[in-house]
Amino acid sequence: MEIELLHIYGPYSSNITGITVLVDLLMPPKKCPLNCITCPLGATKISDHEIPLSISTTRIVEELSEALSAFKKSSASLDAIYIWGFGDPLVLSSVSSALRVLGDFIRNNLPSSKILLYTSIVNVGKTLKYSREIEDYVDIILVPYLWYGEDKVFLGWNSRYNLNSSLEALKVANAHLRCKIIPVVYTFKVGSLLYPDPQHLAETIAHLRSARLEEVIVKRVDRPSSRQGVKTVSKSYVKRVEEELVNAGFKVRVEEISMPGKRVVWRNTITSLYNYLLRLPLKHSEIVSLYGDLGVEALSNLVAKNLVIKIPWNGNIYYKSLII
C-alpha cells in the first residue's frame, strides 16, 4: 500500500488553539536543534540550527485549499493554521517565503483565522530575522519549555547551545514582537520523578520573569512520546503548577485537548489518518470522534499493513504511524 506524505494534517483542537489544521513544512526525518523527551515524533535526526532546504509552497497551498474545502463541505469551523510538524520550522532557511505564502492564503480565504507557530527556545531569536513576516502574518508563537535544572540534557537539551543565551534571545524577541511569544511549560513524569518539581518550577519562574514574559501555557503530557518511561501527571499536580505560576504574577492557561464539534470528511480517509498518526498518536475513541466509521476501517487497514503500530500507554492503547 502506497500512501502519500502530506504537509497538511488535522484537525487538532484545544482551548488554546481552537480548531486548527496543522502545516508540516519540514516533513520526515525530524529536524530540530533539540530532542525533547516529550516529543511524539521520535528522535531528532538532523539537529542543525539552520537547514538550506527548499519547500514547495505551491503544493502546500494546494493541500491547504483541499483541507479548507473539506471543512466547508462539512460545515466545520476553522479557527487557526498551526505551523508544526517534523521539527522546528525555523530551522528552514526558506521559512520566510513559506510564512508569506501561508499568510496571504489565510488573508484571502480565512480572514478571521489565526496563524500559530511552534518553535524551540534555541531558535526563538530567529523571529527577529524574520520579523517582517512574523509581525505581518503570525499571531502567536508557542515555545515549549521543559529545561529543568541539571536534568535538562537528559530531557533533550542540546549541549551545543547555552540556555542563558537562549533566554536572553527570548527576552529580546518578546520585547520586539510585543508579547506574541507564549512559553508552554510541560508537566510530566519520568519513572517516579515529577517535572517540574518545586525547585525546577521556582527556577522556571525566575527564567520566564527574566525574559519578561507575561503569559504562560501549562501543558500536561497526555500521550506517548518517543522515549520510554515518560508518563502523564495527575490533574491535581497540574493545578499546583498552575497556582504557583499564577501566584508568581503570570497569566496562566492550562491546555485541554478536545474533539471538534463537527466531523470533517476527507477525500481519502486512509491517507489523512496515516498522516495525522505520523505526527501525533491517537486513541481509538479519538479516531472515532475525528473520522467516524471510515476512520475505524482505515485504521484496521493501516494496522494490517504494518503501517500503524499500537502503543500501550497510561492504561490506553494509542496508534502511531511508521515512516514508510
PAZAPA-4460 file (N, C-alpha, C; in steps of 0.05 Angstrom, whole numbers, plus 32768, in hexadecimal, padded with zeros to 4 digits):
% residues 324
    n_x    n_y    n_z   ca_x   ca_y   ca_z    c_x    c_y    c_z   seq   type   mol
   8011   7FE8   8000   8000   8000   8000   8012   8019   8000     1      M     A
   800F   802A   7FEC   801E   8043   7FEB   800C   8059   7FF5     2      E     A
   8017   8069   8007   8008   807F   8013   8019   8099   8010     3      I     A
   800C   80AD   8006   8019   80C7   8001   801E   80D5   801C     4      E     A
   8037   80DF   801F   803D   80F0   8036   8033   810C   8030     5      L     A
   8024   8117   8043   8018   8131   803F   8024   8146   8052     6      L     A
   8024   815F   804A   802C   8175   805B   8016   817C   806F     7      H     A
   7FFD   8177   8067   7FE6   8180   8076   7FD9   8169   8085     8      I     A
   7FD3   816C   809F   7FC6   8158   80AE   7FB4   8165   80C4     9      Y     A
   7FA4   8154   80D0   7F92   815F   80E5   7F76   8153   80E1    10      G     A
   7F62   815F   80EF   7F64   8177   8100   7F6E   8171   811C    11      P     A
   7F79   8186   8128   7F81   8185   8144   7F71   819B   8152    12      Y     A
   7F67   8194   816A   7F56   81A7   8178   7F5D   81A8   8195    13      S     A
   7F5F   81C1   81A0   7F62   81C4   81BD   7F57   81E0   81C4    14      S     A
   7F55   81E5   81DE   7F4C   81FF   81E8   7F61   8215   81E2    15      N     A
   7F79   820E   81DB   7F8E   8221   81D5   7F8E   8228   81B7    16      I     A
   7F8E   8213   81A7   7F91   8217   818A   7F77   821B   817B    17      T     A
   7F60   8212   8187   7F48   8210   8178   7F4A   81F8   8165    18      G     A
   7F39   81F7   8151   7F3A   81E2   813D   7F4E   81EA   8128    19      I     A
   7F62   81D9   8124   7F78   81E0   8112   7F7E   81CA   80FE    20      T     A
   7F89   81D3   80E7   7F96   81C1   80D5   7FB4   81C6   80D8    21      V     A
   7FC4   81B1   80D8   7FE1   81B4   80DD   7FF0   81B2   80C2    22      L     A
   8006   81C1   80C1   8016   81C2   80A9   8033   81B9   80B0    23      V     A
   803B   81A4   80A4   8056   8199   80A8   8068   81A3   8091    24      D     A
   8078   81B7   8096   808A   81C2   8082   80A2   81B0   807D    25      L     A
   80A9   81A0   8091   80C2   8191   8091   80C1   8175   8084    26      L     A
   80AC   8166   808C   80A9   814A   8084   80C0   8139   808F    27      M     A
   80BC   811E   8091   80D0   810D   809C   80EA   810E   808C    28      P     A
   8101   8109   8099   8105   8103   80B6   8104   811D   80C7    29      P     A
   8102   8119   80E1   8100   812F   80F4   8118   8141   80F4    30      K     A
   8114   815B   80F2   8129   816F   80F1   8124   8183   8107    31      K     A
   8135   8183   811B   8131   8195   8132   814B   8197   8141    32      C     A
   8151   81AF   814B   816A   81B1   815B   8169   81A3   8176    33      P     A
   8151   819B   817F   814D   818E   8198   8141   8173   8194    34      L     A
   813F   8163   81AA   8135   8148   81A8   8123   8143   81C1    35      N     A
   810E   8152   81C3   80FC   8152   81DB   80F3   8136   81E1    36      C     A
   80F5   812F   81FB   80ED   8114   8204   80CF   8110   8201    37      I     A
   80C0   8126   81FF   80A3   8124   81FD   8099   8123   81E0    38      T     A
   80AB   8126   81CD   80A2   8129   81B1   8098   810E   81A6    39      C     A
   8081   810E   8199   8075   80F5   818E   8081   80ED   8173    40      P     A
   8094   80FD   8168   809D   80F9   814D   80B4   80E5   814B    41      L     A
   80C0   80DE   8161   80D8   80CD   8160   80F1   80DE   8164    42      G     A
   8108   80D1   8162   8121   80DE   8167   8127   80F2   8150    43      A     A
   8134   8108   8158   813E   811B   8144   8153   810F   8133    44      T     A
   8150   8111   8118   8164   8105   8106   8177   811B   80FC    45      K     A
   816E   8133   80F9   817E   8149   80EF   817C   8160   8103    46      I     A
   8191   8166   8112   8190   8179   8128   819D   8194   8121    47      S     A
   81A0   8199   8107   81AD   81B2   80FF   819B   81CA   8106    48      D     A
   81A8   81E1   810B   819A   81F9   8112   818B   8205   80FA    49      H     A
   8195   8200   80E2   8188   820A   80CA   818D   81F6   80B3    50      E     A
   8179   81F1   80A3   817B   81DE   808D   8173   81EA   8073    51      I     A
   8184   81E9   805F   817D   81F5   8045   816C   81E2   8034    52      P     A
   8153   81DF   803D   8140   81CC   8031   812A   81DC   8023    53      L     A
   8127   81D7   8009   8111   81E4   7FFB   80F7   81D5   7FFE    54      S     A
   80E1   81E3   7FFF   80C7   81D6   8002   80B4   81E0   7FEC    55      I     A
   80A1   81CF   7FE5   808E   81D6   7FD0   8076   81E5   7FDD    56      S     A
   8076   81FF   7FDC   8060   820E   7FE7   8047   820A   7FD6    57      T     A
   804B   8204   7FBC   8034   81FF   7FAA   8025   81E6   7FB4    58      T     A
   8034   81D1   7FBA   8028   81B9   7FC4   801A   81BD   7FDE    59      R     A
   8026   81CC   7FF0   801A   81D1   800A   7FFF   81E0   8007    60      I     A
   7FFF   81F4   7FF5   7FE6   8203   7FF1   7FD1   81F1   7FE4    61      V     A
   7FD9   81DF   7FD2   7FC5   81CD   7FC7   7FB9   81BB   7FDC    62      E     A
   7FCA   81B0   7FEE   7FC0   819F   8004   7FAE   81AF   8017    63      E     A
   7FB6   81C7   801D   7FA7   81D8   802F   7F8C   81DF   8023    64      L     A
   7F8C   81E4   8009   7F73   81EA   7FFB   7F60   81D2   7FFC    65      S     A
   7F6B   81BA   7FF9   7F5A   81A2   7FFB   7F4F   819E   8017    66      E     A
   7F60   81A4   802B   7F57   81A2   8047   7F41   81B6   804D    67      A     A
   7F44   81CE   8043   7F30   81E3   8047   7F15   81DA   803A    68      L     A
   7F17   81CF   8022   7EFF   81C5   8014   7EF1   81AF   8025    69      S     A
   7F01   819D   8031   7EF6   8188   8042   7EE7   8194   805A    70      A     A
   7EF3   81A8   8066   7EE6   81B6   807D   7ECC   81C3   8074    71      F     A
   7ECC   81D0   805D   7EB4   81DE   8054   7E9E   81CA   804E    72      K     A
   7EA5   81B4   8041   7E91   81A0   803A   7E85   8193   8053    73      K     A
   7E95   8192   8068   7E8B   8186   8081   7E7F   819B   8094    74      S     A
   7E7D   81B4   808A   7E73   81CA   809B   7E82   81CD   80B5    75      S     A
   7E9C   81C7   80B5   7EAC   81C8   80CD   7EBC   81E2   80CD    76      A     A
   7EBF   81ED   80E5   7ECF   8206   80E8   7EEC   8201   80E9    77      S     A
   7EFC   8214   80E1   7F19   8212   80E2   7F24   822C   80EE    78      L     A
   7F2F   8229   8106   7F38   8241   8115   7F54   824A   810F    79      D     A
   7F66   8237   8107   7F82   823E   8104   7F90   822A   80F3    80      A     A
   7FA7   8233   80E8   7FBA   8222   80DB   7FD2   8220   80EE    81      I     A
   7FDB   8208   80F4   7FEF   8203   8108   8008   81F8   80FA    82      Y     A
   801D   8207   80FA   8036   81FE   80EC   8047   81EE   8100    83      I     A
   8045   81D4   80FD   8054   81C1   810D   8054   81A6   8100    84      W     A
   806B   8199   80FF   806C   817E   80F3   8086   8170   80FB    85      G     A
   8095   8167   80E8   80AD   8157   80EE   80C5   8169   80F6    86      F     A
   80C1   8177   810C   80D7   8187   8117   80D0   81A4   811A    87      G     A
   80E4   81B4   811C   80E2   81D1   8120   80E1   81DF   8105    88      D     A
   80CB   81EC   80FD   80C9   81F8   80E3   80DE   820E   80DE    89      P     A
   80E8   821A   80F4   80FB   8230   80F0   8117   8226   80E9    90      L     A
   811B   820C   80E7   8135   8202   80DD   8137   8206   80BF    91      V     A
   8120   820A   80B2   811F   820D   8095   812A   8229   808D    92      L     A
   813D   8229   807B   8148   8242   8071   8133   8250   805F    93      S     A
   8120   8240   8055   810B   824B   8043   80F1   8250   8051    94      S     A
   80F1   8252   806C   80D8   8254   807A   80CA   826E   8075    95      V     A
   80D8   8283   806F   80CB   829D   806B   80B8   829C   8053    96      S     A
   80C0   828F   803D   80AE   828D   8026   8096   827C   802D    97      S     A
   8099   8267   803D   8082   8257   8045   806F   8267   8056    98      A     A
   8079   8277   8068   8067   8287   8079   8058   829C   8068    99      L     A
   8065   82A7   8054   8057   82BB   8043   8040   82AD   8033   100      R     A
   8046   8295   8028   8032   8287   8018   801B   827F   802A   101      V     A
   8021   8273   8041   800B   826B   8053   7FFB   8283   805D   102      L     A
   8009   8298   8063   7FFC   82B0   806D   7FE9   82BC   8058   103      G     A
   7FF2   82BD   803F   7FE1   82C8   802A   7FC9   82B5   8026   104      D     A
   7FCD   829B   8027   7FB7   8288   8024   7FA2   828D   8039   105      F     A
   7FAB   8290   8052   7F98   8294   8068   7F89   82AE   8065   106      I     A
   7F97   82C3   805D   7F89   82DD   805A   7F74   82DC   8044   107      R     A
   7F7A   82CD   802F   7F68   82CB   8018   7F50   82B8   801C   108      N     A
   7F55   82A3   802C   7F41   828D   802F   7F35   828A   804B   109      N     A
   7F45   8291   805F   7F3B   828E   807B   7F43   82A7   808B   110      L     A
   7F38   82BE   8084   7F41   82D7   8090   7F3E   82D8   80AE   111      P     A
   7F2C   82C9   80BA   7F28   82C9   80D7   7F39   82B5   80E6   112      S     A
   7F48   82A4   80D7   7F58   828F   80E3   7F74   8299   80EA   113      S     A
   7F80   828C   80FD   7F9B   8293   8106   7FB0   8280   80FB   114      K     A
   7FC9   8289   80FD   7FE0   8277   80F7   7FF0   8274   8111   115      I     A
   7FF4   825B   8119   8004   8254   8130   801E   8248   8127   116      L     A
   8034   824E   8134   804E   8244   812C   805B   8237   8145   117      L     A
   8064   821E   8142   8071   8210   8158   808F   820E   8153   118      Y     A
   809F   8219   8165   80BC   8219   8160   80CB   8215   817B   119      T     A
   80E4   820C   8179   80F3   8206   8191   80FF   8220   819C   120      S     A
   8106   821F   81B6   8113   8236   81C3   812E   823C   81B7   121      I     A
   813B   8228   81AB   8155   822D   819E   8151   823F   8185   122      V     A
   813B   823B   8177   8137   824A   815E   8125   8262   8161   123      N     A
   811B   8267   8179   8108   827D   817C   8114   8298   8175   124      V     A
   812F   829B   8178   813C   82B3   8170   813A   82B9   8152   125      G     A
   8136   82A3   8143   8134   82A7   8125   811A   82B5   811E   126      K     A
   8107   82B7   8130   80EF   82C6   812A   80F6   82E3   8123   127      T     A
   810C   82ED   812C   8115   8308   8125   811F   8309   8108   128      L     A
   812C   82F4   8100   8136   82F1   80E4   811F   82F2   80D1   129      K     A
   8108   82E6   80D9   80F0   82E5   80C8   80DB   82F7   80D4   130      Y     A
   80E3   830D   80E0   80CF   831D   80EF   80BA   8329   80DE   131      S     A
   80C0   832F   80C5   80AB   833B   80B4   8095   8327   80AF   132      R     A
   809C   830E   80A8   8088   82F9   80A3   807A   82F2   80BD   133      E     A
   8089   82F1   80D3   807C   82EA   80ED   8068   82FF   80F5   134      I     A
   8070   8318   80F3   805E   832E   80FB   8046   8330   80E9   135      E     A
   804A   832B   80CF   8034   832E   80BC   8020   8316   80BD   136      D     A
   802A   82FE   80C2   8019   82E7   80BD   8014   82D5   80D6   137      Y     A
   8028   82D3   80E8   8025   82C0   80FF   8019   82CE   8117   138      V     A
   8005   82C0   8122   7FF7   82CB   8139   8003   82C3   8154   139      D     A
   800B   82A9   8156   8015   829F   816F   802D   828D   8169   140      I     A
   8042   8290   8179   8059   827E   8178   805A   826E   8191   141      I     A
   8058   8254   818F   8059   8242   81A6   8074   8236   81A9   142      L     A
   8080   8238   81C1   809B   822E   81C6   809B   821A   81DD   143      V     A
   80A0   8200   81D7   809F   81EC   81EC   80B6   81F1   8200   144      P     A
   80AF   81ED   821A   80C3   81F1   822F   80C2   81D9   8242   145      Y     A
   80D8   81C9   8241   80DB   81B3   8254   80F9   81B0   825C   146      L     A
   8107   81C6   825E   8123   81C6   8263   8129   81CA   8281   147      W     A
   8124   81B4   8290   8123   81B6   82AD   813D   81AE   82BA   148      Y     A
   814B   81C3   82C4   8162   81BF   82D5   8178   81AF   82C7   149      G     A
   8185   819E   82D8   819B   818E   82CE   8192   8177   82BC   150      E     A
   8178   8172   82BB   816D   815C   82AB   8168   8164   828E   151      D     A
   816F   817C   8287   8166   8186   826C   8172   8176   8255   152      K     A
   818B   816C   8258   8196   815C   8242   8188   8141   8240   153      V     A
   8182   8135   8257   8172   811C   8257   8157   8121   824B   154      F     A
   814C   8139   824E   8131   813F   8243   8131   8147   8226   155      L     A
   8149   8148   821A   814B   814D   81FD   815A   8166   81F5   156      G     A
   8166   8174   8208   8175   818C   8201   818E   8185   81F2   157      W     A
   8196   8195   81DF   81AE   8191   81CF   81C4   81A1   81DB   158      N     A
   81D9   8194   81E5   81EF   81A2   81F3   81FF   81B5   81E1   159      S     A
   81F9   81B4   81C7   8206   81C8   81B5   81FC   81E4   81BA   160      R     A
   81E5   81E6   81C8   81D8   8200   81CB   81D8   8208   81E9   161      Y     A
   81D7   8222   81EE   81D7   822D   8209   81BC   8237   8210   162      N     A
   81B1   822C   8226   8195   8233   822D   8193   8251   8234   163      L     A
   81A7   825C   8243   81A5   8278   824A   81A5   828A   8232   164      N     A
   81B4   8282   821D   81B4   8292   8204   8199   8290   81F6   165      S     A
   818D   8278   81F7   8173   8275   81EB   815E   8285   81FA   166      S     A
   8160   8286   8215   814D   8296   8225   8150   82B4   821F   167      L     A
   8168   82BD   821A   816D   82D9   8213   8161   82DF   81F8   168      E     A
   8165   82CC   81E5   8159   82CF   81CA   813A   82D0   81CC   169      A     A
   812F   82BF   81DE   8113   82BF   81E2   8109   82DA   81ED   170      L     A
   8117   82E5   81FF   8110   82FF   820A   8110   8315   81F4   171      K     A
   8125   8315   81E4   8127   832A   81CF   8110   8326   81BA   172      V     A
   810C   830D   81B2   80F7   8307   819E   80DC   830E   81A9   173      A     A
   80D7   8308   81C2   80BD   830E   81CE   80B7   832C   81CF   174      N     A
   80CC   833B   81D5   80C9   8358   81D6   80C3   8364   81BB   175      A     A
   80D1   8359   81A7   80CE   8363   818B   80B2   835B   817F   176      H     A
   80AA   8343   8186   8091   8339   817A   8078   833F   818A   177      L     A
   807B   834F   819F   8064   8358   81AF   8053   8341   81BA   178      R     A
   8061   832F   81C8   8053   831A   81D7   8044   8306   81C5   179      C     A
   804E   8301   81AD   8042   82EB   819D   804C   82D0   81A7   180      K     A
   8062   82CF   81B7   806E   82B6   81BF   8062   82AD   81D9   181      I     A
   805A   8293   81D9   804F   8287   81F2   805E   826D   81F7   182      I     A
   806C   826B   820E   8079   8252   8215   8065   823D   821D   183      P     A
   806B   8224   8216   8059   820D   821D   8069   81FC   8231   184      V     A
   8061   81FD   824B   806E   81EE   8260   8063   81D2   8261   185      V     A
   8074   81BE   825B   806B   81A2   8259   806C   8195   8275   186      Y     A
   8057   8186   827B   8056   8177   8294   8054   8159   828E   187      T     A
   8065   8149   829B   8066   812C   8295   8076   811E   82AB   188      F     A
   8077   8104   82A9   8088   80F3   82BB   809B   80E2   82AA   189      K     A
   80B2   80DD   82B5   80C4   80C9   82AA   80CA   80B6   82C1   190      V     A
   80BE   809D   82BF   80BF   808C   82D7   80AF   8098   82ED   191      G     A
   80BC   809C   8304   80AF   80A9   831B   80B5   80C7   831D   192      S     A
   80C6   80D1   830B   80CE   80ED   830C   80BA   8100   82FF   193      L     A
   80B2   8114   830E   809F   8128   8304   80AE   813F   82F7   194      L     A
   80A3   8148   82E0   80AE   815F   82D3   8097   8173   82CC   195      Y     A
   809A   818C   82D4   80B0   8197   82E4   80AA   8191   8302   196      P     A
   80BF   818A   8311   80BB   8188   832E   80BC   81A5   833A   197      D     A
   80B7   81A8   8353   80B6   81C3   835E   80CF   81D4   8359   198      P     A
   80E7   81C7   835C   80FF   81D6   8356   8101   81DE   8339   199      Q     A
   80FA   81CB   8327   80FA   81D1   830A   80E7   81E8   8304   200      H     A
   80D0   81E8   8311   80BC   81FC   830B   80C5   8217   8314   201      L     A
   80D1   8218   832B   80DC   8232   8335   80F1   823D   8321   202      A     A
   8102   822C   8317   8116   8234   8304   8109   823D   82EA   203      E     A
   80F4   822E   82E1   80E6   8235   82C8   80D9   8250   82CB   204      T     A
   80CC   8255   82E2   80C0   826F   82E6   80D4   8286   82E4   205      I     A
   80EC   8281   82F0   8101   8296   82EE   8109   829A   82D1   206      A     A
   810C   8284   82C2   8114   8287   82A6   80FF   8296   8296   207      H     A
   80E6   828F   8299   80D1   829C   828A   80CD   82B9   8292   208      L     A
   80D2   82BF   82AB   80D1   82DB   82B4   80E8   82EB   82A7   209      R     A
   8100   82DE   82A6   8117   82EC   829B   8112   82F3   827D   210      S     A
   8102   82E2   8270   80FC   82E7   8254   80E4   82FB   8251   211      A     A
   80D9   8303   8268   80C3   8316   8269   80AA   830C   825A   212      R     A
   80A5   82F2   825D   808D   82E6   8252   8076   82EA   8265   213      L     A
   805E   82EE   825A   8047   82F3   826A   8033   82DC   826B   214      E     A
   8033   82CC   8256   801F   82B7   8253   802D   829C   8251   215      E     A
   8021   8287   825D   802C   826C   825C   8016   8258   8257   216      V     A
   801C   8245   8247   800A   822E   8243   8016   8216   8251   217      I     A
   8006   8208   8260   800F   81EF   826D   8003   81D8   825D   218      V     A
   8015   81C6   8255   800C   81AF   8245   8013   8195   8253   219      K     A
   7FFF   8185   8258   8002   816A   8264   8007   8156   824D   220      R     A
   801D   8148   824E   8023   8134   823A   800D   811E   823D   221      V     A
   7FFE   811A   8227   7FE7   8109   8228   7FE6   80F3   8214   222      D     A
   7FFE   80ED   8208   8000   80D7   81F5   801D   80CF   81F3   223      R     A
   8023   80B7   81E9   803E   80AD   81E9   8052   80BD   81D8   224      P     A
   806A   80BF   81E2   807F   80CC   81D4   8091   80B7   81C8   225      S     A
   80A8   80BF   81BD   80BA   80AC   81B1   80CC   809F   81C5   226      S     A
   80CB   80A8   81DE   80DD   809E   81F3   80CD   808E   8207   227      R     A
   80D7   8076   820D   80C9   8066   8221   80CC   8072   823D   228      Q     A
   80B8   806E   824D   80BA   8078   8269   80AC   8092   826D   229      G     A
   80A6   80A1   8258   8097   80BA   825A   807A   80B4   825F   230      V     A
   806F   80C0   8275   8054   80BB   827D   8045   80D5   8282   231      K     A
   802B   80D3   8283   801B   80EB   828A   801B   80EF   82A8   232      T     A
   8014   8108   82B0   8012   810E   82CC   7FF4   8112   82D2   233      V     A
   7FEE   8113   82EC   7FD2   8117   82F4   7FC9   8133   82EE   234      S     A
   7FAF   8137   82EA   7FA5   8152   82E6   7FA8   8163   82FF   235      K     A
   7FA9   8157   8316   7FAD   8166   832E   7FCA   8172   832F   236      S     A
   7FDD   8163   8324   7FF8   816E   8322   7FFA   8185   830E   237      Y     A
   7FEC   8182   82F8   7FEB   8197   82E4   7FDF   81B0   82F1   238      V     A
   7FCB   81AD   8302   7FBE   81C3   830F   7FD2   81D1   8322   239      K     A
   7FE3   81C1   832F   7FF7   81CD   8341   800B   81DE   8331   240      R     A
   8013   81D3   831A   8026   81E3   8309   8018   81FC   8300   241      V     A
   7FFF   81FA   82F8   7FF0   8212   82EF   7FEF   8227   8306   242      E     A
   7FE9   821E   831E   7FE6   8230   8334   8000   823E   833B   243      E     A
   8016   8230   8339   8030   823C   833F   8037   8252   832A   244      E     A
   8030   824C   8311   8035   8260   82FC   8023   8278   82FF   245      L     A
   800A   8274   8306   7FF7   828A   830A   8001   829B   8322   246      V     A
   800A   828E   8337   8014   829C   834F   802D   82AD   8348   247      N     A
   803B   82A3   8334   8054   82B2   832C   804D   82C9   8319   248      A     A
   8033   82CD   8313   802B   82E4   8303   8026   82E0   82E6   249      G     A
   8027   82C6   82DD   8022   82C0   82C1   8005   82BC   82BB   250      F     A
   7FFD   82C3   82A3   7FE2   82BB   8299   7FE6   829F   828F   251      K     A
   7FD6   828C   829A   7FDB   826F   8294   7FC2   8262   8289   252      V     A
   7FC6   8252   8274   7FB1   8241   826A   7FBC   8224   8268   253      R     A
   7FAB   8211   826F   7FB2   81F5   826D   7FA5   81EA   8254   254      V     A
   7FB5   81DE   8242   7FAA   81D4   8229   7F9A   81BB   822F   255      E     A
   7F82   81BA   8223   7F71   81A3   8224   7F6A   819B   8208   256      E     A
   7F72   8184   81FF   7F6C   817A   81E4   7F4F   8171   81E3   257      I     A
   7F42   8178   81CD   7F26   8171   81C9   7F22   8166   81AC   258      S     A
   7F0B   815B   81A7   7F05   8152   818C   7EF3   8167   817F   259      M     A
   7EF7   816D   8165   7EE6   8181   8158   7EC9   8179   8158   260      P     A
   7EB7   818C   8158   7E9A   8186   815A   7E90   8179   8141   261      G     A
   7E9A   8181   8129   7E91   8175   8110   7EA8   8165   8103   262      K     A
   7EA0   814D   80F9   7EB4   813C   80ED   7EBA   8144   80D0   263      R     A
   7ED3   8147   80CA   7EDC   814E   80AE   7EDF   8134   809E   264      V     A
   7ED3   8134   8086   7ED5   811D   8074   7EEA   8123   8060   265      V     A
   7EFF   8112   8060   7F16   8117   804F   7F13   8106   8035   266      W     A
   7F21   810F   8020   7F20   8102   8006   7F2A   80E6   8008   267      R     A
   7F40   80E1   8017   7F4C   80C7   801B   7F51   80C3   8039   268      N     A
   7F40   80B4   8046   7F42   80B0   8063   7F5B   80A2   806B   269      T     A
   7F63   808E   805C   7F7C   807F   8063   7F94   8091   8062   270      I     A
   7F97   80A1   804D   7FAD   80B4   804B   7FAD   80C9   8061   271      T     A
   7F95   80D4   8066   7F92   80E8   807B   7F99   80DD   8096   272      S     A
   7F8F   80C5   809D   7F94   80BA   80B7   7FB1   80B2   80BA   273      L     A
   7FBD   80A7   80A5   7FD9   809F   80A7   7FEA   80B8   80AD   274      Y     A
   7FE5   80CE   809F   7FF6   80E6   80A3   7FF2   80F2   80BE   275      N     A
   7FD9   80F0   80C9   7FD4   80FA   80E4   7FE4   80E9   80F8   276      Y     A
   7FE1   80CF   80F6   7FEF   80BD   8109   800D   80BE   8106   277      L     A
   8017   80C7   80F0   8034   80CA   80EC   803F   80DF   80FF   278      L     A
   802F   80F3   8105   8038   8109   8116   802E   8108   8132   279      R     A
   8016   80FD   8136   800A   80FD   8151   7FFB   80E3   8156   280      L     A
   8002   80D3   816A   7FF3   80BB   8170   7FD7   80C1   8179   281      P     A
   7FC4   80B0   8172   7FA8   80B4   817A   7F9E   809A   8186   282      L     A
   7F8B   809D   8199   7F7C   8086   81A3   7F66   807E   8190   283      K     A
   7F5B   8066   8193   7F46   805C   8182   7F2E   806F   8183   284      H     A
   7F27   8078   819C   7F10   8089   819F   7F14   80A4   8191   285      S     A
   7F2C   80AE   8190   7F32   80C7   8182   7F30   80C3   8164   286      E     A
   7F39   80AC   815A   7F37   80A7   813D   7F19   80A5   8135   287      I     A
   7F09   8099   8146   7EEC   8097   8141   7EE0   80B3   8140   288      V     A
   7EE8   80C4   8153   7EDD   80DF   8154   7EE5   80EF   813C   289      S     A
   7EFD   80EC   8132   7F07   80FC   811C   7EFF   80F1   8101   290      L     A
   7EFD   80D6   80FE   7EF9   80CA   80E4   7EE1   80B8   80E2   291      Y     A
   7ED4   80B1   80F8   7EBD   80A0   80F7   7EC3   8084   80ED   292      G     A
   7EAF   8076   80E2   7EB2   805B   80D9   7EC8   8058   80C3   293      D     A
   7ECA   806D   80B2   7EDF   806C   809D   7EFA   806B   80AA   294      L     A
   7EFE   8079   80C0   7F17   8079   80CE   7F1E   805E   80DB   295      G     A
   7F09   8051   80E6   7F0D   8037   80F1   7F16   8023   80DC   296      V     A
   7F09   8024   80C5   7F10   8013   80AE   7F2D   8019   80A4   297      E     A
   7F33   8033   80A2   7F4E   803A   8099   7F63   8031   80AD   298      A     A
   7F5D   8034   80C7   7F70   802B   80DB   7F76   800E   80D9   299      L     A
   7F60   7FFE   80D6   7F64   7FE1   80D3   7F76   7FDA   80BB   300      S     A
   7F72   7FE8   80A5   7F83   7FE3   808E   7FA0   7FEA   8093   301      N     A
   7FA4   8001   80A0   7FBF   800A   80A5   7FCE   7FF8   80B8   302      L     A
   7FC0   7FEE   80CD   7FCC   7FDB   80E0   7FD3   7FC1   80D2   303      V     A
   7FC0   7FB8   80C1   7FC4   7F9E   80B2   7FDC   7FA0   80A0   304      A     A
   7FE2   7FB8   8095   7FF8   7FBB   8082   8012   7FC3   8091   305      K     A
   8011   7FC2   80AC   8028   7FC9   80BD   8032   7FE5   80B8   306      N     A
   8020   7FF7   80B1   8026   8014   80AE   8020   8023   80C7   307      L     A
   8011   8017   80D9   800A   8024   80F3   800E   800F   8109   308      V     A
   801A   8017   811F   801E   8006   8135   800E   800E   814D   309      I     A
   8009   7FFB   8160   7FFB   8001   8178   800F   8006   818F   310      K     A
   800A   801A   819F   801B   8021   81B5   800B   8022   81CF   311      I     A
   800F   800F   81E1   8002   8010   81FB   800E   8027   820B   312      P     A
   7FFD   8038   8216   8007   804F   8226   7FF1   8059   8238   313      W     A
   7FF8   805B   8251   7FE6   8068   8265   7FCA   805B   8266   314      N     A
   7FCA   8040   8262   7FB1   8031   8264   7FA0   8032   824A   315      G     A
   7FAB   803D   8235   7F9D   803E   821B   7FAF   8033   8205   316      N     A
   7FA3   802E   81EE   7FB2   8027   81D6   7FB2   803F   81C3   317      I     A
   7FCA   8047   81BB   7FCC   805D   81A8   7FD7   8051   818E   318      Y     A
   7FD1   805F   8178   7FD9   8056   815D   7FEC   806B   8151   319      Y     A
   8002   8060   8146   8017   8071   813B   8020   8067   8120   320      K     A
   8021   8078   810C   802B   8070   80F2   8049   806D   80F1   321      S     A
   8052   805B   80E0   806F   8057   80DB   8076   8065   80C2   322      L     A
   808E   8070   80C1   8097   807E   80A9   809D   8069   8093   323      I     A
   8091   806D   807C   8094   805A   8066   80B1   805B   805C   324      I     A
***
